[in-house]
């Protein structure tokens, strides 16, 4: 399960706070929320402090978000390592 909450929304920028596992159906839910914010011309960032696990699809989404200039802050060393492991 993944809890997605709005940490801050200034009208021009929005930050989503994530808690739990970025896996399964939650990957597409996060993609949808980010796409919606981007369609409103908002800058999007993700606070990953509360993320405990990221599956293969979640890693792919985070990489895609990096390419789309969606910033990711407070990523734990564990999640960083998961992302490196999936690269192999």
CORVENGI-V987979 format. One record per residue. OMEGA is omega in whole degrees, 0 to 359 (999 if undefined). Layout:
omega=[OMEGA:OMEGA]
This chain:
omega=[179:174:179:178:179:179:179:179:183:186:178:181:179:176:176:175:183:178:178:185:175:187:174:185:182:177:180:177:179:178:181:179:180:179:179:179:179:179:177:178:177:169:185:172:180:172:187:184:184:181:182:183:176:178:184:179:177:177:179:179:180:176:177:179:177:179:180:178:171:185:181:183:176:179:182:177:179:180:176:179:177:180:178:181:182:179:186:999]
